[in-house]
Amino acid sequence: MTAHGTTESGRAFDRLENLVADYGAQARPLRRVVALLTERPWTIGDLVRASGVARRTVEEVLACLTGDLEGQRARDDRQIARPEAAVPGVLREDPATSSGAAGAVMISPQLVAAYRDRFGFDELGRTALNDPLAARLTAHRALVDTMDDLVAAAPPSRIDLDHVPATGETAARRALWMDSTYDLTRAHLLCIGDHDLTSLAACILVPGLSVTVVDLDERLLEFIDAQSRDRGLDIRCLFADLRFGLPAVTESWADLIFTDPPYTPEGVTLFLHRGLAGLRDTRRGRLLLAYGHSDLHPALGWKVQRAVSDLHLTVEAIMADFNGYDGAEAVGATSDLYVCRPTATTWRQLAGATPGSRGRAAIYTRGRHAVESAADAGPSPAAAQELLAAAAVGLDGGRLVFLGDGAPDTSPAGPAHVRLATALRGGLPKSLSGRRRVQVAADLSADPGPWLARTLLAVNADRLVALIPVDHADLVNPECFRALGALFAPKWRLCWRRLPHDRLALLEAVPIEAAPLSTGEGIVRWLFDRPHGKVGNVWTEALTRDPTTQNPARGAGCTLSKKDARAAVEAAVADPGLLAATLMDLPRHQITRIARIAAQVGRPSAAARTPTVG
């Protein structure tokens, strides 16, 4: 039987022929979809991933083939009949239509020969280019399997951070390509965001490689840190919301940068800026960028490529469909790999730019910080006024400070205004400190999760009240809030209440009296009050101070020399990387670890050195 053997089949065949003809020389991706449909049943999601063709284009092909498909297609037909309107830059993932949920379909077996003959099945196979990494992937199958397991074990994706997990094979592919292109042994790789676990793949393949990962997702940092410790890999994990800058210890550090940023012009620009700041070799360094856009929206790709061009980066290569994802069907579940090299003009351009200096910078495609989200406007006037009123309780002539991006009262008599980025980078300005009370109202209504703990760490004040989402990760259940309270117990007493509007809550923090430096709790408080200094230096300073100056009633205490104090700190934390970082740059699990060690060790005697605490 031919495709024209029935009226319905003839119509399907004609519809597909017209569609292929309409695409002209660009029809090969459509023919690839047809070829796959002649081999076995596919769900829409699996078909997108296997073909690398955008979901809406796949839906176009399936819509043409109605009547010539076999399988559980009822749900697929409903999806095809009412496809989601694609919005440029928006990666739409619907769990209900992912692989395994919708019915699998294929071209009816009796029609396979006719479809293969008409749409060039043999020619597609004969002219397909070989994958240059195929042989290495085969030889390193164990690495692919390991990365598959790690991707499966990693923390769940966060849609509001545009997380779409790359496949384990993609992480291995990235590592193999870098190893085939650069001398990675003793090199430094900086991963600007690493939800795809590229750092682990690269270090497993090349144990002599040093990697630093900076990311906003605390869960991811803890996972990568645990895996690297278990495997003896040289991976340092640091916290960073890139809108506020790059950790100082990573600036001018790396030979190579790898980033898979949010697929918006704003996100790509910000991540490129931060990556460039991390390069130590300004002449020979390379920046590797994963980025993809739908063939239905070439203007979006142009905007991103213009962002690359505006930085005067030379694009040495673009490897099409290099990365594969479990999701991102709007861009065909694939993205390209850009190899970028800075020019002399890049650094002049970078010197005059400060992208993402404000915490409300919209860089994502979804959530509170989406480019098109109205949530970026901030809290309602009622919520802002309630925040200021709560923060002003007991002010008694002191100084009220509004911490955030939009000042609710700009009159001369209104509160002093400090941007969140300023406080997180260096605490409250010294001009605000003095003998008067200082009480802070912090607008964290757009907090993606980590800002609250970072604000409690960064700010020293007589009272702090923060406006946060009611679904904040630290409030979702009593255990989470108890953990937050326990971490900051040496510095703050915390309580919170829900507001009757805006799905917001007020968290109130009142400082407690500092414990003496003769106690472990006092040393933790000393560290928490100085979070922007290097941990090793601040801790050493605490041990060299006379503990009786805070509480003379305790009698004479011991004061260590700077050398002995430093030796005690290094013995307690046998990790130079932690001691060289600031608490503000450390992931939360490492802040907790430092606090636990400091509390347990306390102040060593001048004659004894502190044992190492794990």
C-alpha positions in Angstrom: 0.0 0.0 0.0 1.3 3.5 -0.8 0.7 6.7 1.1 -1.9 7.5 -1.5 -3.7 4.2 -1.0 -6.5 5.8 1.1 -8.1 9.2 1.1 -7.0 10.0 4.6 -3.4 8.9 4.0 -3.3 10.8 0.8 -4.3 14.0 2.6 -1.6 13.4 5.3 1.0 12.8 2.7 0.1 15.9 0.7 0.1 18.0 3.9 3.6 16.9 4.8 4.9 17.4 1.3 3.5 21.0 1.3 5.2 21.7 4.6 8.5 20.3 3.5 8.3 22.3 0.3 7.5 25.4 2.3 10.7 25.0 4.3 12.7 24.6 1.1 16.5 24.2 1.8 15.8 24.3 5.5 13.6 21.2 5.5 16.2 18.7 6.6 15.2 18.9 10.3 11.6 18.0 9.3 12.8 15.1 7.3 14.8 14.0 10.3 11.6 13.9 12.4 9.8 11.9 9.7 12.7 9.4 9.5 12.6 8.8 13.3 8.8 8.3 13.1 9.4 5.4 10.6 11.7 3.6 13.1 9.6 3.2 16.3 7.0 4.9 18.5 8.0 8.2 20.1 6.5 10.6 22.6 6.7 14.2 21.6 9.3 14.9 24.3 11.5 12.0 23.2 11.1 13.0 19.5 12.3 16.5 20.3 15.3 15.3 22.1 16.3 12.7 19.5 15.9 15.1 16.5 17.1 18.3 18.1 14.1 20.1 16.5 12.0 22.6 18.4 8.8 21.3 19.9 6.5 23.5 17.8 8.2 22.3 14.6 7.7 18.7 15.7 4.1 19.4 16.4 3.7 20.9 12.9 5.0 17.6 11.4 2.7 15.5 13.6 -0.3 17.6 12.8 0.4 17.0 9.1 0.6 13.2 9.8 -2.8 12.9 11.5 -4.4 9.8 10.1 -1.1 8.1 9.3 0.1 7.6 12.9 -0.4 4.6 15.1 -0.1 4.4 18.8 -1.7 6.0 21.9 -2.1 9.4 20.3 -5.2 10.7 21.9 -3.4 13.0 24.3 -0.8 14.0 21.7 -3.5 15.0 19.3 -5.0 17.3 21.9 -1.6 18.8 22.5 -1.0 19.3 18.7 -4.5 20.8 18.3 -3.8 23.4 21.0 0.0 23.9 21.1 1.3 26.5 23.6 2.0 29.9 22.2 5.8 30.1 22.2 7.2 33.3 23.7 10.7 34.3 22.7 13.2 33.3 25.4 10.7 31.3 27.4 11.6 27.7 28.0 8.3 26.0 28.6 8.4 22.7 30.5 5.1 20.9 31.3 5.5 17.7 33.4 2.2 16.5 32.0 3.6 16.4 28.4 7.1 15.1 29.2 8.5 11.8 28.1 6.4 8.9 29.2 3.3 11.0 30.0 1.8 11.4 26.5 1.2 8.5 24.1 3.9 7.3 21.8 3.2 7.3 18.1 4.9 6.3 14.8 4.0 6.2 11.1 1.8 3.2 10.4 4.1 0.2 9.4 2.3 -0.3 6.0 3.2 3.3 5.1 6.8 3.3 6.3 8.3 2.4 2.9 6.4 5.1 1.1 7.4 7.8 3.6 11.0 6.7 3.6 11.2 6.7 -0.2 9.6 10.1 -0.6 11.4 11.9 2.2 14.9 10.5 1.6 15.5 8.2 4.5 18.6 6.6 3.0 20.0 9.9 1.9 19.7 11.3 5.4 21.7 8.5 6.8 24.3 8.5 4.0 25.0 12.3 4.3 24.9 12.7 8.1 28.1 14.0 9.6 30.0 11.9 12.0 30.3 13.1 15.6 33.9 14.0 16.2 33.6 13.0 19.9 31.9 9.6 19.2 35.0 7.6 19.6 36.1 9.3 22.8 32.5 8.9 24.2 32.6 5.2 23.5 36.1 4.9 25.1 34.8 6.8 28.2 31.5 5.0 28.6 32.2 4.8 32.3 32.3 8.5 32.6 29.0 8.9 30.8 27.4 6.3 33.1 28.9 8.1 36.2 27.5 11.4 35.0 24.1 9.9 34.3 24.0 8.7 37.9 25.2 12.0 39.3 22.6 13.9 37.2 19.9 11.6 38.6 21.1 12.1 42.1 21.5 15.9 41.9 19.0 18.3 43.6 15.8 18.9 41.6 15.8 21.6 39.0 14.5 25.1 40.0 12.3 26.5 37.3 12.6 30.0 38.7 16.4 29.8 38.0 15.9 28.4 34.5 17.3 25.1 35.4 16.9 22.5 32.6 19.2 19.6 33.4 21.7 18.6 30.7 22.1 14.9 30.1 25.0 13.0 31.7 26.4 12.5 28.2 26.5 16.2 27.7 28.5 16.8 30.9 30.9 14.1 29.7 31.0 15.6 26.2 31.9 19.0 27.5 34.7 17.5 29.6 36.0 15.4 26.7 36.0 18.4 24.3 37.9 20.6 26.7 40.4 17.8 27.3 40.9 17.4 23.6 41.3 21.2 23.0 43.2 22.5 26.0 45.9 21.4 28.4 43.8 20.9 31.5 46.3 19.4 33.9 47.2 22.1 36.5 44.8 24.5 34.7 42.0 26.5 36.4 38.4 26.2 35.3 35.7 28.5 36.6 32.1 27.3 36.2 29.7 30.3 36.3 26.7 28.3 37.5 26.9 24.5 37.3 23.5 22.9 37.5 24.8 20.5 34.7 27.7 19.2 36.9 30.3 20.1 34.2 32.8 20.6 37.1 32.5 17.0 38.3 32.8 15.6 34.8 35.9 17.6 34.0 37.7 16.7 37.3 36.8 13.0 37.1 38.3 13.0 33.6 41.3 15.1 34.5 42.2 14.8 38.2 44.9 17.4 37.9 42.4 20.1 37.0 41.4 22.7 39.6 37.8 23.9 39.4 35.8 26.6 41.2 32.0 26.6 41.0 30.0 29.7 41.8 26.3 29.4 42.0 23.2 30.8 43.6 21.7 27.4 44.4 22.9 26.3 47.9 21.6 22.8 47.5 23.6 22.3 44.3 26.8 23.7 45.9 26.4 21.3 48.8 25.9 18.4 46.4 28.9 19.2 44.2 31.0 19.8 47.4 30.0 16.4 48.8 30.7 14.5 45.6 34.1 16.2 45.1 35.2 15.4 48.7 34.1 11.8 48.3 36.0 11.4 45.1 39.1 13.5 46.1 38.6 16.1 43.4 39.9 19.6 43.4 36.6 21.5 43.3 35.9 24.6 45.4 32.3 25.7 45.7 31.4 29.3 46.4 28.1 31.1 46.7 27.3 34.0 44.4 24.3 35.8 43.2 26.0 37.2 40.0 23.8 40.3 40.1 25.8 41.4 43.1 29.2 40.4 41.7 31.7 37.6 41.7 33.5 36.3 44.8 36.8 38.2 45.2 38.9 35.1 45.4 37.7 34.1 41.9 38.6 37.3 40.1 41.5 37.0 37.7 41.8 33.3 38.7 40.8 31.1 35.8 42.3 29.9 32.5 38.9 28.8 31.2 35.4 29.8 31.9 32.4 27.6 31.3 28.8 28.9 31.6 25.3 27.8 30.6 23.4 31.0 31.5 19.7 31.9 31.4 18.7 32.1 27.8 17.9 35.8 27.8 20.0 38.6 26.5 20.1 40.0 30.0 21.2 36.7 31.5 23.9 36.0 28.9 25.3 39.5 29.3 25.5 39.3 33.0 27.1 35.8 33.0 29.6 36.9 30.3 30.6 39.9 32.4 31.2 37.8 35.5 33.1 35.2 33.5 35.4 37.7 32.0 36.1 39.1 35.5 37.3 35.6 36.5 39.8 35.2 33.7 43.5 35.7 34.7 44.9 35.4 31.2 43.5 38.4 29.4 45.2 37.5 26.2 44.8 33.8 25.8 41.9 32.9 28.1 38.7 31.4 26.6 35.1 31.7 27.6 32.8 28.7 26.7 29.2 29.6 26.5 26.3 27.2 26.0 23.3 28.9 24.4 20.4 27.9 22.1 17.4 29.5 20.6 14.4 28.3 18.6 14.7 28.4 14.8 11.2 30.0 15.0 12.7 33.1 16.8 16.0 34.0 15.2 15.7 37.6 16.5 16.3 36.2 20.0 19.5 34.6 18.9 20.5 37.8 17.3 20.0 39.7 20.5 22.2 37.3 22.4 24.9 37.3 19.7 24.8 41.1 19.8 25.5 40.9 23.5 28.5 38.8 22.7 29.5 41.3 20.0 29.0 44.3 22.3 31.7 42.9 24.5 34.1 42.7 21.5 34.5 39.0 22.0 35.9 37.0 19.1 33.7 33.9 18.5 36.2 31.3 17.4 33.7 28.5 16.9 30.0 27.7 17.3 29.4 24.0 17.6 25.7 23.4 16.7 23.6 21.1 18.9 26.6 20.3 21.1 24.5 20.2 24.4 21.5 18.0 25.0 18.9 18.5 27.8 16.1 16.6 29.5 13.7 19.5 28.7 14.1 22.8 26.9 11.9 21.5 24.1 11.2 25.1 22.9 14.8 25.1 21.6 14.8 21.5 20.5 16.3 20.2 23.8 19.7 21.2 22.5 22.0 24.2 22.6 25.2 25.3 20.8 28.6 25.7 22.3 30.2 29.1 21.7 34.0 29.4 22.0 34.8 33.1 22.8 38.1 34.9 23.1 38.4 38.4 24.5 40.1 41.2 22.6 41.9 44.3 24.0 38.7 46.2 23.5 36.8 43.7 25.6 38.7 44.9 28.7 38.1 48.5 28.0 34.4 47.8 27.5 34.3 45.8 30.7 35.9 48.5 32.8 33.1 50.9 32.1 30.2 48.5 32.7 28.5 47.4 35.9 25.7 45.0 34.9 23.4 43.5 37.4 24.4 45.7 40.3 20.8 45.7 41.5 19.2 42.7 43.1 16.0 43.0 41.2 17.8 42.7 37.8 15.5 40.5 35.7 17.6 37.9 33.9 15.5 34.7 33.9 12.6 33.5 31.7 10.4 32.5 34.6 9.6 33.3 38.2 10.0 36.5 40.2 13.0 37.6 38.3 11.7 36.8 34.8 12.4 39.5 32.2 8.7 39.8 31.5 7.6 39.4 35.1 5.6 42.1 36.9 6.9 40.8 40.2 10.0 42.9 39.6 8.0 46.0 40.6 8.4 45.2 44.3 6.0 45.0 47.2 2.8 46.9 47.5 2.8 50.3 49.3 0.9 48.8 52.2 3.5 46.0 52.7 6.4 48.5 52.4 4.8 50.7 55.0 4.2 47.8 57.4 7.9 46.8 56.9 9.1 50.3 57.9 6.7 50.5 60.9 7.9 47.1 62.2 11.6 48.1 61.7 11.1 51.4 63.6 9.8 49.8 66.8 11.9 51.1 69.7 14.0 53.4 67.5 14.1 56.2 70.1 15.8 58.8 68.0 18.1 56.3 66.2 18.7 55.9 62.5 16.2 53.9 60.3 17.8 52.4 57.2 15.9 51.0 54.3 17.7 48.2 52.6 16.6 47.4 49.1 16.3 48.7 45.6 13.2 50.8 45.7 13.0 53.5 48.5 9.4 53.8 49.8 10.1 57.3 51.2 12.6 59.5 49.5 11.9 62.7 51.6 14.8 64.3 53.6 13.1 63.0 56.8 12.7 59.5 55.4 15.0 56.5 56.2 18.5 56.3 54.9 18.6 54.2 51.7 21.2 51.4 51.2 21.1 49.1 48.2 21.0 45.4 48.9 24.1 44.9 46.7 26.0 47.4 48.8 25.2 45.6 52.1 25.9 42.2 50.8 29.2 43.2 49.4 30.4 45.2 52.4 27.8 45.5 55.1 26.2 48.8 56.1 28.2 51.9 55.2 30.4 53.2 58.1 28.7 56.6 57.8 25.6 55.0 59.3 27.4 53.6 62.3 27.9 55.5 65.5 26.5 55.9 68.9 22.9 56.1 67.7 20.8 53.0 67.3 20.6 51.7 63.7 17.6 49.7 62.7 17.1 48.2 59.3 14.1 47.5 57.1 15.1 45.1 54.4 13.0 44.6 51.3 13.7 41.0 50.4 10.3 40.4 48.8 12.0 39.1 45.6 14.4 36.8 47.5 15.2 33.7 45.4 16.2 31.9 48.6 19.7 32.8 49.8 19.3 36.6 50.4 17.7 36.3 53.9 20.6 34.3 55.4 23.1 36.5 53.6 21.4 39.7 54.9 21.4 38.3 58.5 25.1 37.6 58.1 26.0 40.9 56.4 24.1 43.4 58.5 25.1 44.4 62.1 22.3 46.5 63.6 20.2 47.0 66.7 17.1 45.6 64.9 16.5 44.1 61.5 13.1 43.4 59.9 13.0 41.7 56.5 10.1 41.4 54.1 10.2 38.0 52.4 8.0 35.7 50.4 5.7 33.6 52.5 6.8 30.5 50.6 10.5 31.3 51.3 12.7 28.2 51.7 13.5 29.1 55.3 9.8 29.3 56.3 8.3 26.3 54.4 8.2 24.2 57.6 9.1 24.5 61.3 12.3 22.5 60.8 13.7 24.9 58.1 13.0 27.9 60.4 14.6 26.2 63.4 17.7 25.4 61.3 17.9 29.1 60.3 17.4 30.2 63.9 20.0 27.7 65.2 22.6 28.9 62.7 22.2 32.5 63.7 21.6 31.9 67.4 25.0 33.5 68.4 23.9 36.8 66.7 20.1 37.1 66.3 16.9 36.0 67.9 14.4 35.4 65.1 10.6 35.3 64.8 8.2 35.8 61.8 4.6 36.5 61.0 2.6 36.4 57.8 1.1 39.6 56.4 -2.5 39.6 55.3 -1.6 40.7 51.8 0.8 40.1 48.9 1.8 36.6 50.1 4.6 38.1 52.1 5.9 37.7 55.6 7.9 39.8 58.1 10.9 38.3 59.8 12.1 40.2 62.8 15.7 39.8 64.1 16.8 41.2 67.4 20.5 41.0 68.3 21.5 39.1 71.4 24.3 40.0 73.8 27.6 38.8 72.4 29.2 35.9 74.3 32.8 36.5 75.6 35.7 35.6 73.4 36.8 33.0 75.9 33.9 30.8 74.7 33.3 29.1 71.4 30.0 30.9 71.0 31.8 34.2 71.4 34.3 33.3 68.6 31.3 32.4 66.3 29.7 35.7 67.0 33.0 37.4 66.2 33.1 35.7 62.9 29.4 36.5 62.2 29.9 40.2 62.9 32.8 40.3 60.4 31.6 38.2 57.5 33.4 40.2 54.8 36.9 39.4 56.1 38.7 36.2 55.2 37.6 33.5 57.6 41.2 32.6 58.5 42.2 36.2 59.3 39.1 37.0 61.3 39.3 33.8 63.3 43.0 34.4 64.0 42.3 37.9 65.2 39.7 36.6 67.6 42.2 34.2 69.2 44.9 37.0 69.5 42.6 39.3 71.4 42.4 39.4 75.2 39.2 37.6 76.1 38.9 39.5 79.4 38.3 42.8 77.6 34.7 41.7 77.0 34.1 40.2 80.4 36.7 41.2 83.0 34.7 39.3 85.7 35.9 36.0 84.1 39.4 36.7 85.3 42.6 36.4 83.4 42.5 34.6 80.0 45.0 33.4 77.5 46.1 35.5 74.5 47.8 33.6 71.7 50.5 34.9 69.5 49.4 35.5 65.9 51.5 32.6 64.8 50.1 30.2 67.3 46.5 31.5 66.7 46.9 30.9 63.0 48.3 27.4 63.6 45.3 26.6 65.8 42.8 27.8 63.1 44.6 25.8 60.4 44.6 22.7 62.5 40.8 23.1 63.2 39.9 23.6 59.5 42.3 21.7 57.4 41.1 23.4 54.2 43.0 26.4 53.0 40.3 27.3 50.5 37.7 27.8 53.3 40.0 30.0 55.3 40.9 32.1 52.3 37.3 32.9 51.5 34.8 35.2 53.3 31.7 33.8 55.1 29.7 35.8 52.5 31.2 33.7 49.7 30.9 30.3 51.3 27.9 28.1 50.7 25.5 27.9 53.6 26.5 24.3 54.5 30.1 25.5 54.9 29.1 28.5 57.0 27.3 26.0 59.3 30.4 23.8 59.4 32.7 26.7 60.3 30.4 27.8 63.0 30.2 24.3 64.4 34.0 23.9 64.4 34.5 27.3 66.0 31.9 26.6 68.7 33.4 23.1 69.5 37.0 24.2 69.5 36.6 27.5 71.4 39.8 29.1 72.6 42.8 26.8 72.8 45.4 27.3 75.5 48.6 28.9 74.7 50.4 25.6 75.3 48.2 23.4 73.3 47.2 23.4 69.7 43.7 22.7 68.6 42.9 19.2 67.2 41.3 19.0 63.8 37.5 18.8 63.8 35.9 17.2 60.8 
